[in-house]
Amino acid sequence: MKKFIKKLVFKFILQKKKTSVQALESYSDYRFAKGFRELKIVVTQSVKDAFLILLGIASAAFGLESFLLPNNFIDGGATGISLLIAELTGIPLYFLLIGINLPFIFIGYHVIGKEFAIKTAIAISLLALCVANVHFPEITHDKFLVALFGGAFLGAGIGLSVRGGAVIDGTEVLAIFLSRKFGVSIGDIIIILNVIIFSFAAYVMSIDTALYAMITYLAASKTLDFVIDGIEEYTAVTIISCHSKEIKDMIINELGHGVTIYKGKGGFGNQGEKNSFDILYTVVTRLELNRLNTEILKIDTNAFVVMSTVKDTKGGMIKKRPMAH
């Protein structure tokens, strides 16, 4: 068993590191232990990614079959284009999902990377297979509920797939490509693409269809943001104060958060550099922000505090640790 594990580590970890072309027997136990740790991380992450992508496919397929398809609704993005063409031509949706997204997979290969393109190709193919062969029950025919919940399940599916390292709607890949090529923001490109889709839907179908499609898209995009960014929204706080030690102790001991300390010097106008002091940096949830500001005011009313939104965090001491009593 130990020899088999060593062979796996050698093949998938050590051999890929082109720093040396050593034989299997020439690596030390330490190198194998380090390689085994890396292999364990890779396998764990791959299983997690696969689970998230499969869950995303199931959610998106449920939103399509239980809400959008039975009521002839459309969405934005590549999925919206597929739904629109399927509605107008009668071409099966599962065929269009693959065909419309193929160019985006190709672009993703060149813009983002090979692994992303492979994951995306597999995810979109599995979604098409799911739509073709797995049939979910129709939930409701109320137009507002269809737009709201159909968009929510579709957005959740896209968001879960993104967290797994793939996409099941290639619009964002195209937006990244165009933003790099023309220097326009990704958000602007996505908005322009969806305006074109909704305008065309209004022209060939009806104004009502286009308006409901906008509701579907808004529900999907908000759910997508929620899934990707998580439940808690974080705020990064930078604090400059001559009472930095007291503030640091308060954050650690009362709030239970970690603090990063930078060394800084003050400066104003033509007066040049002033005295040195510690700059504190911490990340808290939005629910704790008010308390942090109040505690800072108690210590130093003249403290300079800079706050900025953080999309997501990993590692460190973000979560509030239990206090010792």
Secondary structure, 3 states (H helix, E strand, C coil): CHHHHHHHHHHHHHCCCCCCCCCHHHCCHHHHHHHHHHHHHHHHHHHHHHHHHHHHHHHHHHHHHHHHHHHCCCCCHHHHHHHHHHHHHCCCHHHHHHHHHHHHHHHHHHHCCHHHHHHHHHHHHHHHHHHHHCCCCCCCCCHHHHHHHHHHHHHHHHHHHHHCCCCCCCHHHHHHHHHHHHCCCHHHHHHHHHHHHHHHHHHHCCHHHHHHHHHHHHHHHHHHHHHHHCCCCEEEEEEECCCHHHHHHHHHHHHCCCCEEEEEEEECCCCCEEEEEEEEEEEEEHHHHHHHHHHHHHHCCCCEEEEEEECCCCCCCCCCCCCCC
